[in-house]
Amino acid sequence: MIARLIDVVFISLKNADRLLADTLITISNTNYDWLVPVQEAMASVTPARIWLTSPELDTGLIGLVNCLRKELGGERIRCLMSPQSLFTDQLKRSDLVMNVDHHSENFGSYRSLTLTQEPDPVSEHAYLNVLNKGDLSSIAWIQAPPPSTPPPQNKTQCTVYYAPLNFRDIMLAVGKLSPDALPGDTGRSECVLGLEFVGIGPEGRRVMGAVPSKGLATHVDADPLFSWTVPSHWSMADAATVPIAYSTVRKSSILPILLHLCKILQGSLVCFQYLNLPPRLITP
């Protein structure tokens, strides 16, 4: 019988009027002599309760009972965790599934309770990261501390409007590229995703730039040497395609060759690959 009063639940257990037949089987880690008796007891048509007990606490008895109770005839399974094997008449009358002896004749039980999940915090400062390398389903926004005031030395705080996804980010996220392969101490950072950004810097200046990592964020600390003012005739979306692509071409020292081979004209699209192949022109 169950009665509910406001937020309190009262459960009244009816004691058995008579003692049913019982089978007591001791579970051990040292041997599997108990396995066949358990199988035979569950297959028996006799309506006897099957008490699985163990004086040891590391036998996995609770997990075994939970599994067996899902099998045919499992409703007769009972668990008794008691170093002293206190198999008393009172215990049998209570007829509880889980019985855990807390070094006395007062038995308790273990319960698996679903905890209430707290809602995700709301924050103006966050960055994107992969919690488990190689598992894209673990990508999540991580709450970040507010930007420091004043900013770190030789850094400029920028609010990110566009955070391009670079091929290196994909390789890192799926686990194809190890963070140890990154230059300097970048691989030791808690987040290695994000190479470039476009946003608003001090005094409302539109800025595009490159960062070592943690660029997929709401705010970045940009190095003035690697950030530039977005031209007035560019949109921020246009600027988001420039920093790493342009820096890569400049770094590879092939810009004159690129211009010569492709005869690039204004409005042309160029596909640049990290291969030992000449660049190819893609007409709009």
N, C-alpha and C positions, 0 to 999 in steps of 0.2 A: 504494500500500500504506500502510495506517495502523495504527500500533501504539500502544497506550495503556499507560503505566507509571505507576501511582499517579495523580498529577494532571498528568502531563506527556504531551503528545501529540506523536509524531514522525510527520512526513509525508515519505514518500520519493517524489520525482517522477521518473518515467521519461522520459529524454530521447528525443526522436523519433529513430528510426533513420535517417530520411532527411528532407531539407528539402522540405516541401510547397510547392506553388505559392502565391505570395503576391501580394496586390494592396495597394499602398500609396497611401492617399488623404490629402491634407493638408486639414485643416479650418481655415477662416479666418473671422474676424469681419467682414472688409471686403467679402466677396462670398459668393454661394451657388453658385459654379461647381462645388463639390464635391457638391452635392445629387444631381444626376442620376447621376454615377458611383457614388455609394453605392447608389442604387436599382437600377442595372443590375447591380452586383456582387452584391447580395443576391438578385436575381432569377435570377442565372446558375446553371446546373446544375453548373458546374465546381466541384469540391471545393477551392476556393482559400480561404485565410484572408484576411480583409479587415482590414488594419491601418489604423486611423484615427489620424493623428498631427497634432500641432500644436506649433509652436515657441512659441506664446503660451500663457499660463497662465490666461487669462480667457475662453476660448472656450466653456466649459461642456462640454468634451469628455467628462469622466467621466460626467456626467448623460446625454449623448447615447448613449454606449456602453451604459450600464445600460438605457436604454429600447430600443435596437436589439436587444439580446441577448434581449429578451422576444418579439421578432417572429419570424416564420417565417424560418429560415436564420440567425437571430441567433447561433447557437452558433459561427459562423465569425468573429465580430467580435472584434478585438483592439484594445487601446488602447496608444498610445505617446506619452507626454508627455516630449519631449526637445527642449530648445532647439537642440541640435546635430544632431537627427535621427539618432541613433546606431542605425541599423537594421542590426545585425550578425548574422552567422551564429549566434553564441552566443545572441543574443536570440531568434532564430527557433527554435533548438533547445529553448530553455526552454519556449516555447509557453505563456506566462502570459497571462492575460486583461488584467490591468492592469500596465503597465510605466511607472514614473515615474523619470526621470533626475534624480538629485540632484547635478548638475554634475560627474558622473564617469561611468565605465562601470559603476558599481554601481547597479543598478536596485532600486527598491522599489515599493511599491504602496499604494493607499489602501483602507481597509476601513471598513465601516459596522458598528459594534459596538453592541449593545444594552447600556446600562449597567444595573447592578443598582440598582433603586429602593430607597432607604432607607425603612424603615417610618416612618410618621407619628410624631412625638414625642408622648409621653404627658405631659400637663401639667394641673395643677389650675387654671390661669388661661388663659382663651381667650375670644375674641369671634367672632361670626359676621359675615362680610363677603362681598360679591360681588367677585370678583377682576377680572371683566370686566363693566363696566356694560352692562346689557341682556341678559346671558347668564346665565340662572338656573342653568344647569348648572355654573357656576363658583362657586356658593355653597360656602363652606368655613369650617371652624373655623381661626382663626389663633391661634397661640401668643402669649400676652400676657405681659409681665413681671409678676413678683409685685407685689402692692399695696405702695406705698411706706409706710414706717413712720418717723415718724408720717404720717398722711394729709395731703394738701395743705390749705392754709389754708381754713377755712370749708367743709370737705368731711367727709363721714362715709362710711367704708368699709362696704359692705353686700355680703353674699353673696346672689346672685340665685337665687330659687327658681322664679319665673315671669317670663318676658320676653314680654309681649304683642306681637303683630305688628300694627303700625299701617298704615292705608291709605297713609300717606306712605312707609313702608318699601317697600311694593309698587311704588309709582310710581318711587321711586329705583332699585330693583333692576332693573326692566324698562327703565329709561332714559327713562321718560315725564316725569320731573321732573329737572331739572338741579340738581346740588348748589349751583350759584351762586345759585339761588333761595332758599336757606335763609338765615335771619336771622343777622346777625353774622358771625363767623368759622367757623361750623359747617361750611360747605361746603368749607373747607380741610382738614378733618380727614381722616385716613387711612380712617376708617370713619364713615359718616353714618347707619347703620341703628340703630334702637332708640330709642324715645322714653320708654318707661316700664318699670317693673320692680316686682316684689314680692319681698321677701326678708327676711333676718335682719340687723339692724344691731347696733351695740354692745350689749353686755350681753344679747344674745338677744332684743332687741325686734323684733317683727314690723313691717316697714316697707313702705309703698308710696310710690312717688314718680315724678317725671318728670326726665329728663335731656336735655341737648341732642342727644346722639347716643351711639353705642356702648353702647346698653342691652341689646342681644342678646348678653349676656356672662355669664361666671360670677361676676364681681365688678364693682361700679360704685362710683365716688366720687360720692355723692349730696350735693346741696345741702340742708341742713336746712330752708331756706325752701320747698323744693319736694318735701318728703317728709313723710309723716304716719304715725302709728301705726295699724295695722290694727285696727279694732274687734274686740273679743273674740268677738262673735257672727258675724263674717265668716270664711269660709275664705280662704286665700291665693288660690285660684282666683277667688273672688268679688271680692277686692280688685284683681285684675289687670285687671278691666274698668272700673275707676273713674278713675284719675288723669287721663288725657288727655281722656276723654269728659266728665268733670265740669268740668275746667278749660276745655274748649272752650265748654261751655254758659255757664259763669260769665263767660268772656271776652267772649262775644257779647252779654251783658247781656239775654238773653231769658228768663231763668229765670222771672220773674213772668208773662210772656206765655205761656210754655210751660205753666205750671201752670194758668192761666186757660183757655186754649184746649182743653186736653186733659182737664181735670178729672182729673188723675192721682191714682190711688189706690194705696195700698201693694200691691205685687205686680204692678203693671202694667209692661209693657215699652214703651220708647219708642225709635223709630227716628229719629235725628237726622241730617239730610243737610246737606251743604255746598251748599245751593241756595237760591234765593229762593222757597222754598215753606214754608207753615206746617207745623209738626211734626204728625205723625199718630200716633195711639195704636194700638198693637198689643195686642190682648187675648190673654192667655195661652191 
